[in-house]
């Protein structure tokens, strides 16, 4: 019985050692190559144009990754959803792969584009 636990933990550790680096490489920042970009990035919206961006914390590169409606609700291209308030703060509504994993630490910042 105890041996089964060690086998399970070894398999779990092996999968984690393969999956996390693969995800980090696939979702890295295209501008600077930051591997943390997929796990930690700012969310930013331009309410005038209706675009939602992921912003690299390391180099500031912006990539359009979603569509923002006039009421501030955002639909990420990866399938998640969320909401930007008038001050630019982002809150998540549903899960998606790296695109909307919670509130934005940066509070939107930059060129949000004004009110909706």
Secondary structure, DSSP 8 states (H G I E B T S, - for coil): -HHHHHHHHHHHHHHHHHHHHHHHHHTS-TTT--TTTTTSEEEEEETTTTEEEEEETTT--EEEEEEE-TTSEEEETTS-EEEE-TT--EEEEE--SSS--S--TT-S-S---S--
